[in-house]
Amino acid sequence: MTPETLETLAGWVGLVLTLLVFSYLLGDNVLYRLAVYLFVGVSAGYAVVVAVEGILLPWLRGTLLASGASGGQIVMGLVPLLIGLLLLLKAYPPLARVGNLGMAFLIGIGTAVALVGTISGTLLPLIGATGAALAGDLVNGLIIILGTITSLLYFQYMVVRRPDGEAVQPWPLRLAGTLGQIFLIVTFASLYAGAILSSLTIFGERVAFLLARLTG
């Protein structure tokens, strides 16, 4: 099969799948579900192939299956294998508690990596960018600092108890929370507007693709 034939076939398959997805405008139906099942199945199969070819096989070749593997390489190969086996035990109720060891290790390592990544990749650059904005433009820098602080205070629930027993927030905290809520609303509205514009752009491209395929 020539590349031109494959390209033409791929174009018609894309046309059919696009029409199946658009059929959801008429309501949930079998055609739309078929397109979703195909998408999920192909995505899952692609993820498995990438995981096996890009992660599992190189890991095995570099550890357990390596020629003249050292003790450290063998340990590095057995530890992930042991954790995987522990996770599989969670499917067997009598040994589910043993499988929790693998889950605890996985969550602990994942949390530590996420925390380090958040601090080094988000928090510290944000602080640096805020300081740079404050030094370059005082007004914009103050707005960034005010928005950051008040947005964080919006999620604080510190209260004081009145003599009558009612628990209320101090008025400075309520004021800062209200201002933070305004910043959050503006931010989410901007993100939502950007998402809508991106969706409309993709929709326009798919409509143009359909028209080009049907008229060509």
Backbone torsions as a table, in degrees:
resi	resn	phi	psi	omega
1	MET	NA	127.4	-175.7
2	THR	-75.7	158.3	177.3
3	PRO	-59.4	-34.8	179.2
4	GLU	-64.5	-39.9	178.3
5	THR	-65.3	-42.1	178.1
6	LEU	-62.4	-40.3	179.5
7	GLU	-65.3	-41.8	178.0
8	THR	-64.4	-43.7	178.7
9	LEU	-62.5	-42.9	178.6
10	ALA	-63.1	-36.7	178.0
11	GLY	-63.8	-43.0	179.1
12	TRP	-69.4	-36.0	175.5
13	VAL	-63.8	-43.1	176.6
14	GLY	-61.9	-37.4	177.1
15	LEU	-62.6	-46.4	-179.0
16	VAL	-64.0	-44.7	-179.3
17	LEU	-65.3	-37.1	177.4
18	THR	-63.8	-43.0	177.2
19	LEU	-63.9	-37.3	177.6
20	LEU	-63.7	-40.3	178.2
21	VAL	-67.6	-41.5	179.2
22	PHE	-65.5	-19.5	178.7
23	SER	-65.1	-14.2	177.1
24	TYR	-65.3	-20.2	175.9
25	LEU	-62.1	-24.4	177.4
26	LEU	-88.7	-1.2	-177.8
27	GLY	117.7	165.4	178.1
28	ASP	-64.9	124.4	-175.4
29	ASN	-144.9	175.3	-176.6
30	VAL	-66.0	-38.2	-177.9
31	LEU	-63.8	-43.9	178.5
32	TYR	-63.8	-42.9	179.3
33	ARG	-63.7	-36.4	177.8
34	LEU	-61.9	-43.5	178.1
35	ALA	-63.4	-40.3	179.5
36	VAL	-66.2	-42.9	179.2
37	TYR	-62.4	-41.0	177.6
38	LEU	-62.8	-43.2	-179.9
39	PHE	-63.4	-45.6	-179.8
40	VAL	-65.9	-42.5	-179.7
41	GLY	-64.2	-45.4	178.9
42	VAL	-65.1	-41.0	178.8
43	SER	-63.6	-43.2	179.1
44	ALA	-64.5	-43.5	178.1
45	GLY	-62.8	-41.5	178.3
46	TYR	-64.2	-40.7	179.1
47	ALA	-63.8	-38.9	178.8
48	VAL	-65.5	-45.0	-179.8
49	VAL	-61.7	-44.4	179.5
50	VAL	-63.8	-41.3	180.0
51	ALA	-64.5	-41.5	-178.8
52	VAL	-70.4	-47.8	-175.7
53	GLU	-74.6	-35.1	-174.2
54	GLY	-98.4	-17.1	-176.1
55	ILE	-124.0	-57.8	-171.3
56	LEU	-66.0	-53.1	-177.4
57	LEU	-64.7	-44.9	175.3
58	PRO	-61.0	-36.6	177.8
59	TRP	-64.8	-42.9	178.9
60	LEU	-66.3	-42.1	-179.2
61	ARG	-67.0	-28.9	-178.2
62	GLY	-89.4	-9.6	-177.8
63	THR	-125.1	-85.6	-172.2
64	LEU	-68.8	-36.2	-176.2
65	LEU	-97.4	5.9	-179.4
66	ALA	-71.8	138.7	178.5
67	SER	-70.1	129.0	-178.5
68	GLY	65.0	37.7	-177.7
69	ALA	-63.6	138.2	178.4
70	SER	-81.7	173.6	178.7
71	GLY	-63.0	-37.6	178.2
72	GLY	-64.4	-39.5	178.0
73	GLN	-65.2	-39.4	179.2
74	ILE	-65.2	-42.2	178.3
75	VAL	-63.4	-43.8	178.7
76	MET	-62.8	-26.9	177.5
77	GLY	-83.4	-31.8	-177.2
78	LEU	-80.0	-32.0	-176.4
79	VAL	-61.9	-52.5	176.7
80	PRO	-60.4	-35.7	178.5
81	LEU	-64.0	-41.2	178.3
82	LEU	-65.0	-42.2	178.5
83	ILE	-63.2	-40.2	177.3
84	GLY	-62.6	-40.8	177.8
85	LEU	-65.4	-38.3	177.5
86	LEU	-63.2	-39.2	178.2
87	LEU	-66.0	-34.9	177.8
88	LEU	-66.0	-27.3	179.8
89	LEU	-67.4	-18.9	179.2
90	LYS	-66.6	-19.3	176.9
91	ALA	-77.4	-10.1	-179.9
92	TYR	-111.6	104.7	-171.6
93	PRO	-51.1	-42.8	-179.5
94	PRO	-60.6	-27.3	-179.3
95	LEU	-111.1	18.2	-177.2
96	ALA	-64.3	-34.2	179.9
97	ARG	-66.2	-34.4	175.8
98	VAL	-65.6	-38.3	177.1
99	GLY	-64.9	-22.1	178.0
100	ASN	-64.3	-23.4	176.7
101	LEU	-62.7	-44.3	176.9
102	GLY	-65.0	-39.8	178.4
103	MET	-65.2	-40.2	178.6
104	ALA	-63.6	-42.7	178.3
105	PHE	-63.3	-42.9	-178.6
106	LEU	-64.8	-45.2	-179.5
107	ILE	-67.1	-40.5	-179.9
108	GLY	-62.5	-48.4	179.1
109	ILE	-64.4	-42.5	179.7
110	GLY	-63.0	-40.3	178.5
111	THR	-65.5	-42.7	179.5
112	ALA	-62.8	-44.6	179.3
113	VAL	-64.0	-42.6	179.3
114	ALA	-64.3	-38.9	-179.5
115	LEU	-66.0	-45.5	178.5
116	VAL	-63.2	-42.4	179.0
117	GLY	-64.4	-37.8	179.2
118	THR	-66.2	-43.1	-178.1
119	ILE	-69.0	-49.0	-175.2
120	SER	-79.2	-29.7	-175.7
121	GLY	-99.0	-17.9	-177.1
122	THR	-123.9	-55.5	-172.6
123	LEU	-66.7	-51.6	-178.6
124	LEU	-64.2	-45.1	174.4
125	PRO	-61.7	-33.8	178.2
126	LEU	-65.7	-42.5	177.5
127	ILE	-63.1	-43.3	178.5
128	GLY	-63.5	-42.5	179.0
129	ALA	-65.6	-37.1	178.0
130	THR	-64.8	-43.8	177.3
131	GLY	-63.4	-39.9	178.4
132	ALA	-66.0	-40.3	178.3
133	ALA	-66.0	-37.2	179.4
134	LEU	-66.8	-36.8	179.5
135	ALA	-74.7	-34.1	-177.5
136	GLY	-83.6	-40.6	-178.6
137	ASP	-141.1	108.6	-172.9
138	LEU	-62.8	-41.8	-175.7
139	VAL	-66.6	-51.1	179.9
140	ASN	-63.4	-37.2	178.2
141	GLY	-63.0	-42.5	178.8
142	LEU	-66.2	-37.4	177.9
143	ILE	-64.0	-42.2	179.3
144	ILE	-62.9	-45.5	-179.8
145	ILE	-63.9	-45.1	-179.9
146	LEU	-62.6	-43.2	179.2
147	GLY	-64.8	-39.9	179.9
148	THR	-65.6	-48.6	-176.3
149	ILE	-66.0	-46.8	-177.6
150	THR	-68.7	-32.4	177.0
151	SER	-66.1	-38.4	176.4
152	LEU	-68.5	-38.7	179.8
153	LEU	-68.9	-22.0	178.2
154	TYR	-62.1	-28.3	-177.7
155	PHE	-95.7	12.4	175.4
156	GLN	-95.1	141.0	-176.1
157	TYR	-125.8	37.6	176.4
158	MET	-72.5	131.2	-176.9
159	VAL	-131.1	160.8	172.5
160	VAL	-120.7	149.5	-177.0
161	ARG	-101.6	125.5	178.1
162	ARG	-74.4	165.1	177.1
163	PRO	-58.2	-29.3	179.0
164	ASP	-80.6	0.0	177.6
165	GLY	96.0	-5.5	-179.6
166	GLU	-78.4	135.3	179.2
167	ALA	-97.2	122.7	-178.5
168	VAL	-134.1	156.8	175.1
169	GLN	-83.4	144.8	173.8
170	PRO	-61.2	146.6	-174.6
171	TRP	-62.8	-33.4	175.9
172	PRO	-62.2	-37.7	179.4
173	LEU	-69.6	-38.7	177.2
174	ARG	-63.8	-42.0	179.8
175	LEU	-64.1	-44.4	178.5
176	ALA	-65.1	-38.0	177.8
177	GLY	-64.8	-39.7	178.0
178	THR	-64.1	-42.1	178.0
179	LEU	-65.8	-40.4	176.4
180	GLY	-63.0	-36.9	177.4
181	GLN	-63.1	-37.1	177.5
182	ILE	-64.3	-43.9	177.5
183	PHE	-61.4	-41.6	179.6
184	LEU	-64.8	-41.0	179.5
185	ILE	-62.2	-44.1	179.5
186	VAL	-63.6	-41.8	-179.6
187	THR	-64.3	-48.8	-179.4
188	PHE	-65.5	-35.4	177.6
189	ALA	-64.7	-39.4	178.2
190	SER	-66.0	-42.8	178.4
191	LEU	-64.1	-40.0	-179.9
192	TYR	-66.9	-40.2	177.7
193	ALA	-63.9	-40.6	176.9
194	GLY	-63.5	-39.7	178.3
195	ALA	-64.4	-39.8	179.1
196	ILE	-65.2	-43.6	179.6
197	LEU	-63.1	-40.8	177.7
198	SER	-63.9	-41.8	178.9
199	SER	-64.0	-40.7	178.4
200	LEU	-65.6	-36.5	177.3
201	THR	-63.8	-45.6	178.3
202	ILE	-63.9	-40.9	179.0
203	PHE	-61.5	-43.0	178.7
204	GLY	-63.8	-38.4	177.8
205	GLU	-65.1	-40.7	179.6
206	ARG	-68.0	-37.8	176.9
207	VAL	-64.4	-42.6	177.0
208	ALA	-62.3	-37.6	177.0
209	PHE	-63.6	-43.6	179.5
210	LEU	-62.4	-45.5	-179.0
211	LEU	-64.5	-41.0	179.5
212	ALA	-65.6	-37.8	-179.5
213	ARG	-72.1	-38.5	-178.3
214	LEU	-74.3	-35.6	-178.3
215	THR	-88.9	-17.1	-178.8
216	GLY	-89.8	NA	NA
